[in-house]
C-alpha cells in the first residue's frame, strides 16, 4: 500500500492525495452503514475493495481517475489470476463509491460506468439430494445444543434463508399460527416466507430451552451457550459437524441448504416466480440457475432410462 506520509518530490510537503482518499473513503463507508443500513459484513467487504483501488491508483487522487484507468486496473487484476466473481465485487464497490462521490459533488464523473468484468462460466450451486436431506435431519436431538441446531437447520432448509437472515432472527419474526417467518434480507428488504411443519415443530421444542439460556436483554432467536446471539461462523461449524456425523459426503455449509430448498421446490412445483419471491432474489435471472439444476436431474434420469441414451 502507498505510504500516506510520503513526501511530494516537487513540494517537499506531504501529498494530499492519500489523505483526501482516506477522508473520502471514510465518508462513504460511514454513509453506507448509517444511511444505507448495510451490514458490517458488507461494510468490511467494501473497505477491502476500496483499499485495492487505492493501491492501484498509487499517487493519483481517486477523484482524478478516468474510465481508462479503471479498465487498466481490472485488466491488471485479471492478469494476476483474480476470478470474474472477485473482479465483479471490486467493480461493484468502486461503482457505488463513485456514485456516492458524484451525488455529493466530490467527483465530476463516475469512471466505472460501462466497465464489466470478464465473463466466466456460471458455476452451479451445490445442493443435497432429497435422500441426503432426509438423512441429515434423521438424527434425534439429545441435548439442548442439538435441539437448537435442529431448529436452525430445519428452518434454513424449510424457508431457504441466507445465513445472515437466520442469525438476525428474533422470536417475534416467527408467526406460529400463520406458519411464516418475516425475513430481513439484502438491502434491508423484508419478505414473509412459509415455514414447514417440521421446522415449526423443531422451533416449538427449542423455544422453552432458549428461554432458559437467554442472557439479559438478548432478543435473538438462536443463542449460544452464553445466551448471546449466534455468530454466522458458529452456525457454519455446527452444520459441518452434523454433516460429518450423518455421513453427508459434501462439505456442508448453510448456503447449501438454501440451494437445496430452491432446487427441491422447483423440481416439485416448476414455479420459478414463487421460488424467486421466497429466496428474495431481486432478479429472476439469479433464480434461473436452479432450472439448470433441475435439468441436470432430468438428464441423469434420461441417461439411465432411455434405451437410445445408454452408452455401449
N, C-alpha and C positions, 0 to 999 in steps of 0.2 A: 504494500500500500504506500502511496506517496506520503512523505512526512509533511504534516500540516504546518510545521515551523520552518520549512526550507526557505532560505533567503533568495530573493529575486536577484538574478545575475546583473540586472541593469540598475536597480534602485538600491539594493542592499537592505531593503525593508522586507518584512515577512509578506509573502504573497497573500493576497486577499481571496484568490480563487477557492482555496481549500476551506478557509474559514466561512466563506459565503456558502460553500457546498454543505458544510456542517449545519449552518443555520437553516438552509432551505430544506434539507432532508429532515431535520428535527421538526420543522413546522409541518411538513407533510405527514410524518409519522404521528404527530400529535393530532392532526386533523382526522386521519382515518380511524384513530382509536376513540377520540372523544366525540366527533361529529358523525362519522360513518358507523360507529359501533362495531368495528371489525374485531375479531377475536385476537388474543395475544399471539396465538399461533400464526395468524395471517400477518400481524404486525411484525413479528420476528422474521418471517419469510421476506417481506418487503424490505426490511432493513438489510438483510443479507444481499438481496438482489441489487439494491441501490449501492451497496458497498462495492459490488462488482463493477457497476457503472462508473463509479468514481475512480477505481483503479485503472480502468480502461481509458478514462478521459485524461488521466495524468494531470498536467498543469493547465489544461484547457478548462475554463469555467463551464459549469454544466449548462448555464443559460446561453452559451455561445456554440454549443454543439449543433451540427447540421444533420440533415437526413443522411447525407453521405457518410458522416462519421459513425452514426448508429448502424448503418448497413455494414460498415467495416468491422465494427465491434462484434456483430453477430457472426460474420464470416470468420473472424479470428477464433471465437469460442467454438464454432463448429469445427474448425480445423484442429482444435485441441481434443476433439472427441466428445464434446458435450452432446447429449441427446436432444432430439427435437422437443421433447417434453420440457426439458430444463430450459432450453432457449425460449420456448413459448412462455414459460413462467417469468423469466427475466424480462422479456418484452412486455408482458402484461403489467409488471410492476413499474417499469420505466414509463410506459404509456400513461398509466394512472398518475405517476409523479408529475409528468409534464402537463397532463390535463389540468392538474391542480395549479401548477405554476402559471399556465396561460389564463386560467379563470381569475387568479389573483393578480394578473398583470405583472408577474415577476419574470416572465419569459415571453418573447414575441411570438413564438410558434411552438408546436409540438413536433419535434424531429422524428418521432417514432411512427408517424402516420404513414400507412402504406407498406410498412415492413412486416413481413411474415417469416416465421421460422421455416427451415427446410421440412418438407413433409416426410413422415415416417409411416411405415406400415402400422395400422392400428392393431394394438395387442388386445386380444380378447381377455376379458376378466376371468379369473379363476372362480369356479363355482363347484359346490358339492353336489353329488348326485342325491336324489331323494332317499336312497338307501343309506348313504353316508350321513345325511342329516338325521334320519331316524336313529341311527346308531349313536350319534353324538348326544342326543337327548335321552337315551335309554337308561342312563345310569341314575338310580335314585339318590337324591342328596342325603348325606349322612351327618352334616354339620351345618352351622349357620352360614359358613362361608360358601359351601356347596349349594345351599338353598338360595343365597343371594346370586351366585353365579348362574344357576339355572334360570332364575327370573330375568337376569340381564340378557342371557344369550337367547332365551325364548323370545324376548321382546325384540332383540336385534333381528332375528330371522322372521318373526311374525309380521313386523311392520317395516322392515327394510331401512332401519335407521343408520345414519352415519355414526361413527364412534363419538364425535363431539356432541352430536344430538343426544346420544344416550347418556353421557356423563353430565350433560347440562339439565337433565330432567329433575323435576320436583314431584312429589306425590300429587299435588294439585293439577298436574298436567294429565294425569290418568283419570279417565271417566269410566269407572267400572260398570255403571248402569248402561252407558251408551256403547261400551266396548271400543273406545277410541283413545288415542293419545295425541295431545297437542304438542307439536314439534316445532322448535325454533331452528331453522336451517341456515344456509349461507345467506349473507346479506341481511340477517335478522328477519328473514321472511318466515312466517308461520304457516303450518298446514296441519290439518287433522287427518290422522291415519287410523284405519281399523286395527284392532288388536285381537288376535285369535284366542280361542278358548284355553289352549294350553298355556299361553303366555299369561292370561288372566289368572288362571289357577296358580301358576308359579308366583305371580305377584301377590296373590292373597296369602300364600304361605310365607312370603318374605316380609310383608309389611309389619306384622307383630314383632318379628325379630329385629327389624330396623329400629323400631321404637325403643327396644331395649339397649341398642348400641349407640343411638343417636347422641352426638355431642350437643351441648347447649348452643342455641341459636343456629344450628345447622338445618338447612332446608332440602338437602339433596335426597333424591330417591334412593340412590345406591351409595353406601358409605363403606369405608374401610374399617379396620379393627380399632382405630382411634375415634370412630364415629364421625369422620370427616368425609367430604365428597371424594369419590374415587377419581384418580387421575387416569387419563387415557392409557398410559403405559401400564398401569396395574391391570386394566381390563385386558389389554393385549397379552400380558404374561399369563393371566388366568385362563384365557381361551386356548392359548398354545399348549398349556399343561393339560387341559381337558382333552384336546385333540390327541396328544400322545397317549393318555390313559385309555382313550376309546379306539386306539389303533386307526386313526384317520391318517392316511399316508401323506397328504399335503401338509405344509406348514400353515396351520390355521391362523387367520387374523380376522379381526372384526369385519373388515370390508368384504371378506369372502362370504359372510352370512348375508350381507346386503345384496351381493351379486346372486347368491343362491335364491334369495327371496324373489328377485326380479325375474330370473330365468324360469323358476318353477311356476310363478304366477302367469307368466307369458305363455309357457308351454300349455298350461291348463285352460287359459281364457282366450289367448290371442288378442287381448285388448291392450294395444300399445299405449293409447292415451291414458288409460287408467293406471298403468304401471308408471308412466311419466309423472302423473299427478301424485301418486303415493311416494315416489322417490324424491319428489321435489326438484326435478330437473327443469331448468328454465327453457331448454330447447329439446324438442323431441329427437333431434339428431343424436343427442347424448344417449337417449334411451334405446335408439335403434341398434346399438351394439348387441343388445340381448336377442335381437332377431337372428343374428349370426350364430349365437349360442344354440338357439332353437333349431336352426338349420343344421348345425353340426350333429345335434341329437338325431334328427330325422335322417341325415346322411348315413350315420352309423347303422340305423335300423335297415335302411335301404341296402347298404353293402352286405349286411348279414343275411337278409331275407330274399332279395331279388335274385332269381336264378341267372339273369344275364349280367349281374354285377359282381358275381363271385370270381375271384382270380383263380387261375389254374395252378 
